[in-house]
Amino acid sequence: MPLQKHRSLVIAFDSTTQALAAEALCKEQGLPGRIIPLPAEISAGCGLSWKAEPEERDVLTAALDEAGIIWKGAYVLDI
């Protein structure tokens, strides 16, 4: 039985350092999501990304911006 795809927000980063800083920030602040390998649909980035529900986009990107964590892009994908 194939895996069921789910609509997800994926935030990509240019560097592993930024991705790990985002993970630490989200855990510290209790923000939703988890670190995942960058999906193949996204061609640029460091290989790590943050996955969450699409409706969490504004909260997550605002928290990253406020903390000075640089993110490359936020995408909604069926993964």
PDB file of N, CA, C and O in Angstrom:
ATOM      1  N   MET A   1       0.848  -1.183   0.000  1.00  0.00           N
ATOM      2  CA  MET A   1       0.000   0.000   0.000  1.00  0.00           C
ATOM      3  C   MET A   1       0.896   1.251   0.000  1.00  0.00           C
ATOM      4  O   MET A   1       1.750   1.394   0.875  1.00  0.00           O
ATOM      5  N   PRO A   2       0.711   2.143  -0.961  1.00  0.00           N
ATOM      6  CA  PRO A   2       1.566   3.338  -1.023  1.00  0.00           C
ATOM      7  C   PRO A   2       1.290   4.281   0.141  1.00  0.00           C
ATOM      8  O   PRO A   2       0.194   4.297   0.702  1.00  0.00           O
ATOM      9  N   LEU A   3       2.303   5.065   0.492  1.00  0.00           N
ATOM     10  CA  LEU A   3       2.153   6.042   1.556  1.00  0.00           C
ATOM     11  C   LEU A   3       1.180   7.124   1.128  1.00  0.00           C
ATOM     12  O   LEU A   3       1.182   7.553  -0.026  1.00  0.00           O
ATOM     13  N   GLN A   4       0.355   7.561   2.053  1.00  0.00           N
ATOM     14  CA  GLN A   4      -0.588   8.637   1.799  1.00  0.00           C
ATOM     15  C   GLN A   4       0.159   9.967   1.839  1.00  0.00           C
ATOM     16  O   GLN A   4       0.855  10.258   2.812  1.00  0.00           O
ATOM     17  N   LYS A   5       0.021  10.769   0.798  1.00  0.00           N
ATOM     18  CA  LYS A   5       0.667  12.089   0.789  1.00  0.00           C
ATOM     19  C   LYS A   5      -0.184  13.066   1.582  1.00  0.00           C
ATOM     20  O   LYS A   5      -1.406  12.941   1.660  1.00  0.00           O
ATOM     21  N   HIS A   6       0.490  14.032   2.161  1.00  0.00           N
ATOM     22  CA  HIS A   6      -0.169  15.002   3.029  1.00  0.00           C
ATOM     23  C   HIS A   6       0.332  16.392   2.662  1.00  0.00           C
ATOM     24  O   HIS A   6       1.531  16.591   2.465  1.00  0.00           O
ATOM     25  N   ARG A   7      -0.575  17.346   2.569  1.00  0.00           N
ATOM     26  CA  ARG A   7      -0.197  18.731   2.253  1.00  0.00           C
ATOM     27  C   ARG A   7       0.576  19.300   3.438  1.00  0.00           C
ATOM     28  O   ARG A   7       0.074  19.332   4.562  1.00  0.00           O
ATOM     29  N   SER A   8       1.802  19.749   3.178  1.00  0.00           N
ATOM     30  CA  SER A   8       2.675  20.216   4.247  1.00  0.00           C
ATOM     31  C   SER A   8       3.411  21.485   3.847  1.00  0.00           C
ATOM     32  O   SER A   8       3.691  21.724   2.672  1.00  0.00           O
ATOM     33  N   LEU A   9       3.712  22.283   4.845  1.00  0.00           N
ATOM     34  CA  LEU A   9       4.584  23.434   4.677  1.00  0.00           C
ATOM     35  C   LEU A   9       6.014  22.940   4.842  1.00  0.00           C
ATOM     36  O   LEU A   9       6.322  22.214   5.787  1.00  0.00           O
ATOM     37  N   VAL A  10       6.888  23.337   3.916  1.00  0.00           N
ATOM     38  CA  VAL A  10       8.306  23.001   4.008  1.00  0.00           C
ATOM     39  C   VAL A  10       9.096  24.306   3.914  1.00  0.00           C
ATOM     40  O   VAL A  10       8.991  25.041   2.932  1.00  0.00           O
ATOM     41  N   ILE A  11       9.885  24.578   4.951  1.00  0.00           N
ATOM     42  CA  ILE A  11      10.727  25.770   4.962  1.00  0.00           C
ATOM     43  C   ILE A  11      12.156  25.314   4.705  1.00  0.00           C
ATOM     44  O   ILE A  11      12.702  24.499   5.449  1.00  0.00           O
ATOM     45  N   ALA A  12      12.758  25.850   3.642  1.00  0.00           N
ATOM     46  CA  ALA A  12      14.111  25.474   3.237  1.00  0.00           C
ATOM     47  C   ALA A  12      15.123  26.496   3.747  1.00  0.00           C
ATOM     48  O   ALA A  12      14.808  27.671   3.936  1.00  0.00           O
ATOM     49  N   PHE A  13      16.338  26.017   3.962  1.00  0.00           N
ATOM     50  CA  PHE A  13      17.432  26.853   4.467  1.00  0.00           C
ATOM     51  C   PHE A  13      18.651  26.690   3.565  1.00  0.00           C
ATOM     52  O   PHE A  13      18.840  25.638   2.954  1.00  0.00           O
ATOM     53  N   ASP A  14      19.486  27.744   3.483  1.00  0.00           N
ATOM     54  CA  ASP A  14      20.706  27.681   2.678  1.00  0.00           C
ATOM     55  C   ASP A  14      21.836  26.941   3.384  1.00  0.00           C
ATOM     56  O   ASP A  14      22.741  26.415   2.736  1.00  0.00           O
ATOM     57  N   SER A  15      21.779  26.901   4.718  1.00  0.00           N
ATOM     58  CA  SER A  15      22.879  26.256   5.438  1.00  0.00           C
ATOM     59  C   SER A  15      22.342  25.363   6.546  1.00  0.00           C
ATOM     60  O   SER A  15      21.272  25.601   7.107  1.00  0.00           O
ATOM     61  N   THR A  16      23.110  24.338   6.841  1.00  0.00           N
ATOM     62  CA  THR A  16      22.772  23.428   7.933  1.00  0.00           C
ATOM     63  C   THR A  16      22.714  24.196   9.247  1.00  0.00           C
ATOM     64  O   THR A  16      21.869  23.912  10.095  1.00  0.00           O
ATOM     65  N   THR A  17      23.603  25.164   9.419  1.00  0.00           N
ATOM     66  CA  THR A  17      23.631  25.973  10.642  1.00  0.00           C
ATOM     67  C   THR A  17      22.283  26.670  10.857  1.00  0.00           C
ATOM     68  O   THR A  17      21.760  26.678  11.971  1.00  0.00           O
ATOM     69  N   GLN A  18      21.725  27.250   9.797  1.00  0.00           N
ATOM     70  CA  GLN A  18      20.431  27.935   9.900  1.00  0.00           C
ATOM     71  C   GLN A  18      19.306  26.937  10.192  1.00  0.00           C
ATOM     72  O   GLN A  18      18.412  27.223  10.988  1.00  0.00           O
ATOM     73  N   ALA A  19      19.353  25.772   9.549  1.00  0.00           N
ATOM     74  CA  ALA A  19      18.323  24.749   9.777  1.00  0.00           C
ATOM     75  C   ALA A  19      18.345  24.268  11.226  1.00  0.00           C
ATOM     76  O   ALA A  19      17.292  24.109  11.844  1.00  0.00           O
ATOM     77  N   LEU A  20      19.529  24.037  11.762  1.00  0.00           N
ATOM     78  CA  LEU A  20      19.641  23.572  13.145  1.00  0.00           C
ATOM     79  C   LEU A  20      19.272  24.671  14.131  1.00  0.00           C
ATOM     80  O   LEU A  20      18.716  24.383  15.191  1.00  0.00           O
ATOM     81  N   ALA A  21      19.569  25.923  13.805  1.00  0.00           N
ATOM     82  CA  ALA A  21      19.154  27.048  14.642  1.00  0.00           C
ATOM     83  C   ALA A  21      17.630  27.146  14.655  1.00  0.00           C
ATOM     84  O   ALA A  21      17.033  27.429  15.694  1.00  0.00           O
ATOM     85  N   ALA A  22      17.004  26.913  13.510  1.00  0.00           N
ATOM     86  CA  ALA A  22      15.538  26.931  13.425  1.00  0.00           C
ATOM     87  C   ALA A  22      14.941  25.817  14.278  1.00  0.00           C
ATOM     88  O   ALA A  22      13.952  26.027  14.980  1.00  0.00           O
ATOM     89  N   GLU A  23      15.539  24.644  14.214  1.00  0.00           N
ATOM     90  CA  GLU A  23      15.054  23.519  15.025  1.00  0.00           C
ATOM     91  C   GLU A  23      15.140  23.862  16.514  1.00  0.00           C
ATOM     92  O   GLU A  23      14.190  23.631  17.262  1.00  0.00           O
ATOM     93  N   ALA A  24      16.271  24.408  16.938  1.00  0.00           N
ATOM     94  CA  ALA A  24      16.449  24.777  18.344  1.00  0.00           C
ATOM     95  C   ALA A  24      15.425  25.836  18.765  1.00  0.00           C
ATOM     96  O   ALA A  24      14.828  25.736  19.837  1.00  0.00           O
ATOM     97  N   LEU A  25      15.228  26.838  17.923  1.00  0.00           N
ATOM     98  CA  LEU A  25      14.266  27.905  18.216  1.00  0.00           C
ATOM     99  C   LEU A  25      12.851  27.342  18.356  1.00  0.00           C
ATOM    100  O   LEU A  25      12.139  27.662  19.308  1.00  0.00           O
ATOM    101  N   CYS A  26      12.455  26.512  17.410  1.00  0.00           N
ATOM    102  CA  CYS A  26      11.095  25.966  17.425  1.00  0.00           C
ATOM    103  C   CYS A  26      10.866  25.090  18.651  1.00  0.00           C
ATOM    104  O   CYS A  26       9.798  25.144  19.260  1.00  0.00           O
ATOM    105  N   LYS A  27      11.861  24.283  19.017  1.00  0.00           N
ATOM    106  CA  LYS A  27      11.730  23.455  20.217  1.00  0.00           C
ATOM    107  C   LYS A  27      11.648  24.335  21.456  1.00  0.00           C
ATOM    108  O   LYS A  27      10.816  24.105  22.334  1.00  0.00           O
ATOM    109  N   GLU A  28      12.507  25.339  21.526  1.00  0.00           N
ATOM    110  CA  GLU A  28      12.540  26.251  22.674  1.00  0.00           C
ATOM    111  C   GLU A  28      11.217  26.990  22.852  1.00  0.00           C
ATOM    112  O   GLU A  28      10.744  27.168  23.975  1.00  0.00           O
ATOM    113  N   GLN A  29      10.622  27.420  21.735  1.00  0.00           N
ATOM    114  CA  GLN A  29       9.383  28.207  21.786  1.00  0.00           C
ATOM    115  C   GLN A  29       8.119  27.351  21.672  1.00  0.00           C
ATOM    116  O   GLN A  29       7.006  27.876  21.699  1.00  0.00           O
ATOM    117  N   GLY A  30       8.293  26.035  21.543  1.00  0.00           N
ATOM    118  CA  GLY A  30       7.132  25.152  21.427  1.00  0.00           C
ATOM    119  C   GLY A  30       6.383  25.310  20.119  1.00  0.00           C
ATOM    120  O   GLY A  30       5.175  25.084  20.056  1.00  0.00           O
ATOM    121  N   LEU A  31       7.099  25.697  19.073  1.00  0.00           N
ATOM    122  CA  LEU A  31       6.476  25.879  17.756  1.00  0.00           C
ATOM    123  C   LEU A  31       6.326  24.526  17.059  1.00  0.00           C
ATOM    124  O   LEU A  31       7.128  23.619  17.279  1.00  0.00           O
ATOM    125  N   PRO A  32       5.309  24.395  16.228  1.00  0.00           N
ATOM    126  CA  PRO A  32       5.024  23.107  15.603  1.00  0.00           C
ATOM    127  C   PRO A  32       5.994  22.753  14.483  1.00  0.00           C
ATOM    128  O   PRO A  32       6.584  23.625  13.844  1.00  0.00           O
ATOM    129  N   GLY A  33       6.143  21.449  14.264  1.00  0.00           N
ATOM    130  CA  GLY A  33       6.920  20.956  13.142  1.00  0.00           C
ATOM    131  C   GLY A  33       8.101  20.122  13.566  1.00  0.00           C
ATOM    132  O   GLY A  33       8.321  19.851  14.747  1.00  0.00           O
ATOM    133  N   ARG A  34       8.867  19.720  12.543  1.00  0.00           N
ATOM    134  CA  ARG A  34      10.065  18.909  12.780  1.00  0.00           C
ATOM    135  C   ARG A  34      11.017  19.050  11.608  1.00  0.00           C
ATOM    136  O   ARG A  34      10.620  19.445  10.512  1.00  0.00           O
ATOM    137  N   ILE A  35      12.271  18.723  11.850  1.00  0.00           N
ATOM    138  CA  ILE A  35      13.288  18.796  10.799  1.00  0.00           C
ATOM    139  C   ILE A  35      13.161  17.550   9.920  1.00  0.00           C
ATOM    140  O   ILE A  35      12.963  16.443  10.420  1.00  0.00           O
ATOM    141  N   ILE A  36      13.275  17.745   8.619  1.00  0.00           N
ATOM    142  CA  ILE A  36      13.216  16.623   7.671  1.00  0.00           C
ATOM    143  C   ILE A  36      14.263  16.852   6.583  1.00  0.00           C
ATOM    144  O   ILE A  36      14.751  17.969   6.413  1.00  0.00           O
ATOM    145  N   PRO A  37      14.609  15.791   5.843  1.00  0.00           N
ATOM    146  CA  PRO A  37      15.451  16.000   4.654  1.00  0.00           C
ATOM    147  C   PRO A  37      14.690  16.859   3.641  1.00  0.00           C
ATOM    148  O   PRO A  37      13.470  16.750   3.514  1.00  0.00           O
ATOM    149  N   LEU A  38      15.412  17.699   2.936  1.00  0.00           N
ATOM    150  CA  LEU A  38      14.787  18.562   1.935  1.00  0.00           C
ATOM    151  C   LEU A  38      14.143  17.694   0.847  1.00  0.00           C
ATOM    152  O   LEU A  38      14.825  16.859   0.252  1.00  0.00           O
ATOM    153  N   PRO A  39      12.850  17.873   0.578  1.00  0.00           N
ATOM    154  CA  PRO A  39      12.195  17.085  -0.474  1.00  0.00           C
ATOM    155  C   PRO A  39      12.824  17.345  -1.851  1.00  0.00           C
ATOM    156  O   PRO A  39      13.312  18.441  -2.127  1.00  0.00           O
ATOM    157  N   ALA A  40      12.801  16.333  -2.691  1.00  0.00           N
ATOM    158  CA  ALA A  40      13.390  16.425  -4.023  1.00  0.00           C
ATOM    159  C   ALA A  40      12.743  17.510  -4.879  1.00  0.00           C
ATOM    160  O   ALA A  40      13.377  18.029  -5.799  1.00  0.00           O
ATOM    161  N   GLU A  41      11.491  17.859  -4.590  1.00  0.00           N
ATOM    162  CA  GLU A  41      10.787  18.890  -5.359  1.00  0.00           C
ATOM    163  C   GLU A  41      11.431  20.268  -5.210  1.00  0.00           C
ATOM    164  O   GLU A  41      11.214  21.148  -6.043  1.00  0.00           O
ATOM    165  N   ILE A  42      12.211  20.453  -4.166  1.00  0.00           N
ATOM    166  CA  ILE A  42      12.884  21.733  -3.921  1.00  0.00           C
ATOM    167  C   ILE A  42      14.355  21.537  -4.269  1.00  0.00           C
ATOM    168  O   ILE A  42      15.048  20.732  -3.646  1.00  0.00           O
ATOM    169  N   SER A  43      14.822  22.280  -5.271  1.00  0.00           N
ATOM    170  CA  SER A  43      16.165  22.020  -5.794  1.00  0.00           C
ATOM    171  C   SER A  43      17.273  22.784  -5.074  1.00  0.00           C
ATOM    172  O   SER A  43      18.444  22.426  -5.206  1.00  0.00           O
ATOM    173  N   ALA A  44      16.936  23.820  -4.319  1.00  0.00           N
ATOM    174  CA  ALA A  44      17.966  24.616  -3.660  1.00  0.00           C
ATOM    175  C   ALA A  44      17.863  24.463  -2.157  1.00  0.00           C
ATOM    176  O   ALA A  44      16.772  24.304  -1.609  1.00  0.00           O
ATOM    177  N   GLY A  45      18.992  24.511  -1.508  1.00  0.00           N
ATOM    178  CA  GLY A  45      19.000  24.430  -0.059  1.00  0.00           C
ATOM    179  C   GLY A  45      20.113  23.546   0.434  1.00  0.00           C
ATOM    180  O   GLY A  45      20.897  23.013  -0.351  1.00  0.00           O
ATOM    181  N   CYS A  46      20.178  23.392   1.745  1.00  0.00           N
ATOM    182  CA  CYS A  46      21.293  22.682   2.369  1.00  0.00           C
ATOM    183  C   CYS A  46      21.038  21.197   2.536  1.00  0.00           C
ATOM    184  O   CYS A  46      21.949  20.462   2.914  1.00  0.00           O
ATOM    185  N   GLY A  47      19.836  20.738   2.267  1.00  0.00           N
ATOM    186  CA  GLY A  47      19.528  19.330   2.465  1.00  0.00           C
ATOM    187  C   GLY A  47      18.628  19.088   3.670  1.00  0.00           C
ATOM    188  O   GLY A  47      18.115  17.984   3.852  1.00  0.00           O
ATOM    189  N   LEU A  48      18.433  20.123   4.500  1.00  0.00           N
ATOM    190  CA  LEU A  48      17.524  20.021   5.643  1.00  0.00           C
ATOM    191  C   LEU A  48      16.426  21.072   5.507  1.00  0.00           C
ATOM    192  O   LEU A  48      16.637  22.138   4.929  1.00  0.00           O
ATOM    193  N   SER A  49      15.263  20.757   6.043  1.00  0.00           N
ATOM    194  CA  SER A  49      14.153  21.697   6.006  1.00  0.00           C
ATOM    195  C   SER A  49      13.275  21.483   7.228  1.00  0.00           C
ATOM    196  O   SER A  49      13.449  20.510   7.962  1.00  0.00           O
ATOM    197  N   TRP A  50      12.334  22.389   7.445  1.00  0.00           N
ATOM    198  CA  TRP A  50      11.386  22.304   8.554  1.00  0.00           C
ATOM    199  C   TRP A  50      10.021  22.005   7.969  1.00  0.00           C
ATOM    200  O   TRP A  50       9.571  22.684   7.046  1.00  0.00           O
ATOM    201  N   LYS A  51       9.365  20.993   8.503  1.00  0.00           N
ATOM    202  CA  LYS A  51       8.048  20.583   8.011  1.00  0.00           C
ATOM    203  C   LYS A  51       6.994  20.872   9.075  1.00  0.00           C
ATOM    204  O   LYS A  51       7.181  20.553  10.249  1.00  0.00           O
ATOM    205  N   ALA A  52       5.891  21.475   8.658  1.00  0.00           N
ATOM    206  CA  ALA A  52       4.775  21.778   9.558  1.00  0.00           C
ATOM    207  C   ALA A  52       3.494  21.831   8.734  1.00  0.00           C
ATOM    208  O   ALA A  52       3.507  21.609   7.523  1.00  0.00           O
ATOM    209  N   GLU A  53       2.404  22.126   9.404  1.00  0.00           N
ATOM    210  CA  GLU A  53       1.129  22.296   8.712  1.00  0.00           C
ATOM    211  C   GLU A  53       1.142  23.634   7.967  1.00  0.00           C
ATOM    212  O   GLU A  53       1.698  24.609   8.473  1.00  0.00           O
ATOM    213  N   PRO A  54       0.540  23.696   6.776  1.00  0.00           N
ATOM    214  CA  PRO A  54       0.558  24.936   5.984  1.00  0.00           C
ATOM    215  C   PRO A  54       0.044  26.163   6.731  1.00  0.00           C
ATOM    216  O   PRO A  54       0.547  27.267   6.520  1.00  0.00           O
ATOM    217  N   GLU A  55      -0.940  25.987   7.594  1.00  0.00           N
ATOM    218  CA  GLU A  55      -1.506  27.143   8.298  1.00  0.00           C
ATOM    219  C   GLU A  55      -0.557  27.733   9.344  1.00  0.00           C
ATOM    220  O   GLU A  55      -0.841  28.794   9.901  1.00  0.00           O
ATOM    221  N   GLU A  56       0.547  27.072   9.614  1.00  0.00           N
ATOM    222  CA  GLU A  56       1.541  27.562  10.583  1.00  0.00           C
ATOM    223  C   GLU A  56       2.584  28.477   9.935  1.00  0.00           C
ATOM    224  O   GLU A  56       3.476  28.980  10.617  1.00  0.00           O
ATOM    225  N   ARG A  57       2.475  28.690   8.636  1.00  0.00           N
ATOM    226  CA  ARG A  57       3.500  29.443   7.902  1.00  0.00           C
ATOM    227  C   ARG A  57       3.816  30.805   8.519  1.00  0.00           C
ATOM    228  O   ARG A  57       4.978  31.101   8.797  1.00  0.00           O
ATOM    229  N   ASP A  58       2.808  31.626   8.732  1.00  0.00           N
ATOM    230  CA  ASP A  58       3.046  32.996   9.216  1.00  0.00           C
ATOM    231  C   ASP A  58       3.702  33.006  10.591  1.00  0.00           C
ATOM    232  O   ASP A  58       4.615  33.793  10.840  1.00  0.00           O
ATOM    233  N   VAL A  59       3.238  32.133  11.485  1.00  0.00           N
ATOM    234  CA  VAL A  59       3.809  32.056  12.831  1.00  0.00           C
ATOM    235  C   VAL A  59       5.280  31.639  12.762  1.00  0.00           C
ATOM    236  O   VAL A  59       6.134  32.234  13.420  1.00  0.00           O
ATOM    237  N   LEU A  60       5.562  30.613  11.960  1.00  0.00           N
ATOM    238  CA  LEU A  60       6.937  30.099  11.877  1.00  0.00           C
ATOM    239  C   LEU A  60       7.882  31.095  11.214  1.00  0.00           C
ATOM    240  O   LEU A  60       8.971  31.349  11.728  1.00  0.00           O
ATOM    241  N   THR A  61       7.478  31.661  10.078  1.00  0.00           N
ATOM    242  CA  THR A  61       8.387  32.577   9.385  1.00  0.00           C
ATOM    243  C   THR A  61       8.607  33.850  10.195  1.00  0.00           C
ATOM    244  O   THR A  61       9.699  34.419  10.167  1.00  0.00           O
ATOM    245  N   ALA A  62       7.581  34.304  10.918  1.00  0.00           N
ATOM    246  CA  ALA A  62       7.746  35.482  11.772  1.00  0.00           C
ATOM    247  C   ALA A  62       8.738  35.181  12.904  1.00  0.00           C
ATOM    248  O   ALA A  62       9.584  36.017  13.222  1.00  0.00           O
ATOM    249  N   ALA A  63       8.640  34.006  13.504  1.00  0.00           N
ATOM    250  CA  ALA A  63       9.556  33.628  14.585  1.00  0.00           C
ATOM    251  C   ALA A  63      10.991  33.516  14.066  1.00  0.00           C
ATOM    252  O   ALA A  63      11.929  33.943  14.738  1.00  0.00           O
ATOM    253  N   LEU A  64      11.163  32.945  12.879  1.00  0.00           N
ATOM    254  CA  LEU A  64      12.503  32.835  12.286  1.00  0.00           C
ATOM    255  C   LEU A  64      13.070  34.221  12.003  1.00  0.00           C
ATOM    256  O   LEU A  64      14.227  34.499  12.318  1.00  0.00           O
ATOM    257  N   ASP A  65      12.262  35.084  11.413  1.00  0.00           N
ATOM    258  CA  ASP A  65      12.711  36.449  11.108  1.00  0.00           C
ATOM    259  C   ASP A  65      13.098  37.197  12.382  1.00  0.00           C
ATOM    260  O   ASP A  65      14.129  37.867  12.429  1.00  0.00           O
ATOM    261  N   GLU A  66      12.267  37.079  13.407  1.00  0.00           N
ATOM    262  CA  GLU A  66      12.521  37.775  14.672  1.00  0.00           C
ATOM    263  C   GLU A  66      13.822  37.294  15.315  1.00  0.00           C
ATOM    264  O   GLU A  66      14.534  38.074  15.949  1.00  0.00           O
ATOM    265  N   ALA A  67      14.127  36.010  15.147  1.00  0.00           N
ATOM    266  CA  ALA A  67      15.342  35.439  15.730  1.00  0.00           C
ATOM    267  C   ALA A  67      16.574  35.647  14.840  1.00  0.00           C
ATOM    268  O   ALA A  67      17.690  35.302  15.227  1.00  0.00           O
ATOM    269  N   GLY A  68      16.362  36.215  13.640  1.00  0.00           N
ATOM    270  CA  GLY A  68      17.478  36.442  12.732  1.00  0.00           C
ATOM    271  C   GLY A  68      17.948  35.193  12.013  1.00  0.00           C
ATOM    272  O   GLY A  68      19.084  35.132  11.543  1.00  0.00           O
ATOM    273  N   ILE A  69      17.078  34.192  11.925  1.00  0.00           N
ATOM    274  CA  ILE A  69      17.412  32.943  11.229  1.00  0.00           C
ATOM    275  C   ILE A  69      16.997  33.103   9.771  1.00  0.00           C
ATOM    276  O   ILE A  69      15.841  33.399   9.467  1.00  0.00           O
ATOM    277  N   ILE A  70      17.950  32.904   8.886  1.00  0.00           N
ATOM    278  CA  ILE A  70      17.721  33.118   7.452  1.00  0.00           C
ATOM    279  C   ILE A  70      17.156  31.851   6.828  1.00  0.00           C
ATOM    280  O   ILE A  70      17.750  30.777   6.925  1.00  0.00           O
ATOM    281  N   TRP A  71      16.006  31.990   6.191  1.00  0.00           N
ATOM    282  CA  TRP A  71      15.391  30.864   5.496  1.00  0.00           C
ATOM    283  C   TRP A  71      15.286  31.194   4.012  1.00  0.00           C
ATOM    284  O   TRP A  71      15.118  32.352   3.630  1.00  0.00           O
ATOM    285  N   LYS A  72      15.386  30.179   3.198  1.00  0.00           N
ATOM    286  CA  LYS A  72      15.455  30.342   1.740  1.00  0.00           C
ATOM    287  C   LYS A  72      14.068  30.479   1.109  1.00  0.00           C
ATOM    288  O   LYS A  72      13.873  31.296   0.209  1.00  0.00           O
ATOM    289  N   GLY A  73      13.118  29.690   1.575  1.00  0.00           N
ATOM    290  CA  GLY A  73      11.787  29.730   0.991  1.00  0.00           C
ATOM    291  C   GLY A  73      10.828  28.875   1.792  1.00  0.00           C
ATOM    292  O   GLY A  73      11.242  27.972   2.519  1.00  0.00           O
ATOM    293  N   ALA A  74       9.546  29.163   1.654  1.00  0.00           N
ATOM    294  CA  ALA A  74       8.489  28.390   2.307  1.00  0.00           C
ATOM    295  C   ALA A  74       7.566  27.869   1.212  1.00  0.00           C
ATOM    296  O   ALA A  74       7.020  28.640   0.425  1.00  0.00           O
ATOM    297  N   TYR A  75       7.403  26.558   1.175  1.00  0.00           N
ATOM    298  CA  TYR A  75       6.663  25.904   0.099  1.00  0.00           C
ATOM    299  C   TYR A  75       5.570  25.029   0.692  1.00  0.00           C
ATOM    300  O   TYR A  75       5.739  24.462   1.772  1.00  0.00           O
ATOM    301  N   VAL A  76       4.444  24.920  -0.017  1.00  0.00           N
ATOM    302  CA  VAL A  76       3.409  23.983   0.360  1.00  0.00           C
ATOM    303  C   VAL A  76       3.437  22.863  -0.681  1.00  0.00           C
ATOM    304  O   VAL A  76       3.224  23.086  -1.873  1.00  0.00           O
ATOM    305  N   LEU A  77       3.707  21.648  -0.187  1.00  0.00           N
ATOM    306  CA  LEU A  77       3.872  20.495  -1.055  1.00  0.00           C
ATOM    307  C   LEU A  77       3.027  19.325  -0.565  1.00  0.00           C
ATOM    308  O   LEU A  77       2.678  19.250   0.613  1.00  0.00           O
ATOM    309  N   ASP A  78       2.705  18.424  -1.466  1.00  0.00           N
ATOM    310  CA  ASP A  78       2.091  17.153  -1.075  1.00  0.00           C
ATOM    311  C   ASP A  78       3.217  16.149  -0.907  1.00  0.00           C
ATOM    312  O   ASP A  78       3.750  15.616  -1.879  1.00  0.00           O
ATOM    313  N   ILE A  79       3.565  15.904   0.344  1.00  0.00           N
ATOM    314  CA  ILE A  79       4.670  14.959   0.620  1.00  0.00           C
ATOM    315  C   ILE A  79       4.233  13.924   1.643  1.00  0.00           C
ATOM    316  O   ILE A  79       5.015  13.046   2.006  1.00  0.00           O
TER     317      ILE A  79
END
